[in-house]
């Protein structure tokens, strides 16, 4: 089941690249098949006087940079933390291949360590939030760590199935099967740079983030990663039966085109929202699914009015499912 105790390394918080409102703390983990491993916890400061906290988990080819998200949670009385998973963003070490994983359960130790720190800092009501691949990981973690005491789960466009044409999906079982024997075998991702172009302000988007940690042309993937993802998808299809309330938010539509279209700024171009709608009820009996009109794949990187609607949906739902607030 893994440890839920605080990390033994008393590494202090350090200044974070996002500025004075954020601090980071590296969480060393046991070595894996590439060598030394760490995750990185980011916290928003100053924290509100509350015993409620949220831990946010980013998506694939991603890391935490959403200052606005932290400010929104803080304004609603939540201590805000985010986790850069092993081999992503702040946690990436020089000897590691970005995103390289062979089983999604490898991330559970990262989450264990982060949640232990958050508890030690005075939070008792814990919310776990995940975007895309982070949403898949958070869901599987909540199922595997049934004693973790999570109060609720908020998922932003969770990655519950591949978004590919049927003829490309035919090759997925073969490529995923290779992952058991040749985990480092490189496989094509099928993802273009259009999503990155739609986000970063240097191109067609409105956000500024580190393109070394979140490049437009995504980091390569290997057969071990694909196998891990498909194993996670199969778990969801079988049903997780999560006991806590779960909120799933997604865009109201998916868009695809061979060349750039401004339509990409108001639709999900990474996942098929029909898959999210169909599979989300399998997460558990207390799952609420809501579409956010005009949302991009990451709803909280969408246009301002869309983000406002998404945040309103999150906090109204949280007030309806969480226990009453208490001071820390």
Secondary structure by P-SEA (a helix, b strand, c coil): cccccccccccccccccccccbbbbbbbcccccccccbbbbbbccccccccbbbbbbbccccccccaaaaaaaaaaccbbbbbbccccccccccccccccccccccaaaaaaaaaaaaaaacccbbbbbbcaaaaaaaaaaaaaaccccccbbbbcccccccccccccccaaaaaaaaccccccbbbbccccaaaaaaccccccccccccccccccccccccaaaaaaaaaaaaaaaaccccccbbbbbbccccccccccccccccccccccaaaaaacccccccbbbbbbbcccccccccccaaaaaaaaaaaaaaaaacccccccc
